[in-house]
Amino acid sequence: MQLQLTKPICFFDLETTGTNVAKDRIVEISVLKIFPNGNKESKTWLVNPEMPIPPEVVAVHGISNEKVANEPTFKQLSKEIYKMIKDSDLAGYNSDRFDIPLLAEEMLRAEVDFDMKKMVSVDVQTIFHKMEKRTLEAAYKFYCDKNLDNAHSAEADTKATYEVLLSQLDRYPELENNIKKLSEFTTRRQSLDFAGFIGIDEQERPIFSFGKHKGKTVDEVLENEPGYFGWILNADFPLYTKKVLTQIKLGKLNNKLK
């Protein structure tokens, strides 16, 4: 089985300082890039997160503060990483809910204008959960009949995720070997930002998905309560959410000037 691709796709996995998308940082990133002709390119980076890695997190992935103390920061690596993925779609395991949002935060902090408008993503965990409901280790055993050695190593998890997707396509004939279709199948809900704070209603209008304005259109709220925009920008929301909201506001202003 070979993926049918019209553009490259990058499978990737992160090891981090924790699970808070807005606050935690990457300590390791591994990317496996698959090209339409079947060629592969892989790269793994250790990253100095510029913050302490909690002991309970070190116990999970084995990356200590000492191990990354002399490694480059994400900002120093950001252009190299972005160059590898910018022309590609993305895939991972639980990537839609965690890895892609956190990667976007790190890119924006590094002043790289990361955007998913020209990309689609495939979350292999969603396929697995919809079909079998297991963990990555169990998925690897179930689909590939292999034991996942070095689990929670970004490189091992990345390669396992790629192999699992190929096996899923072999096992489920109803899954179309098409990245756009796989992305649609793995999308849990429609939202304009990764964190799900800004959704889309039935008329395809941006709406707030949280708080006192939940269900209201962004245009309506910005018109009637302009201070809400400033509150979000100054509050502890993900940078990508702030970026999306700013784009909506600028688009509204540009339409008024026409």
VENJOUR-V802712 format. One record per pair of residues at least 24 apart in sequence whose ideal C-beta (glycine too) atoms are under 6 Angstrom apart, sorted by the first residue. I is the first residue (numbers start at 1). GAP is how many residues later the second one is. Records with the same first field share a line. If there is no record, write none. Layout:
I = GAP + GAP
//
This chain:
1 = 165 + 168 + 169
2 = 36
4 = 173
5 = 31
8 = 25 + 27 + 80
9 = 25 + 79 + 80 + 82 + 170
10 = 75 + 78 + 80
11 = 80 + 147 + 150 + 151
12 = 80
13 = 79 + 141 + 144 + 145
14 = 85
15 = 46 + 48 + 139
17 = 32 + 34 + 36
18 = 39
21 = 80 + 81 + 217
22 = 214 + 216
25 = 24 + 26
26 = 48 + 80
27 = 36 + 41
28 = 35 + 126
30 = 124 + 125 + 128
31 = 53
32 = 126 + 130
44 = 111
45 = 32
46 = 25
47 = 24 + 27
48 = 25
60 = 92
61 = 91
74 = 32 + 36
75 = 35
78 = 32 + 34
82 = 30
89 = 30 + 31 + 90
90 = 29 + 31
91 = 31
93 = 31 + 32 + 43 + 68
94 = 31
95 = 28
96 = 25 + 27
100 = 94
101 = 93 + 94
104 = 90 + 136
105 = 133 + 134
108 = 131
120 = 60 + 63
121 = 62
122 = 60 + 61 + 64
123 = 63
124 = 37 + 40 + 41
126 = 60
127 = 41 + 59
139 = 25
140 = 24
143 = 24
192 = 52
193 = 47 + 48 + 51
194 = 46
195 = 43 + 46
197 = 44
198 = 46
206 = 42
218 = 30
//
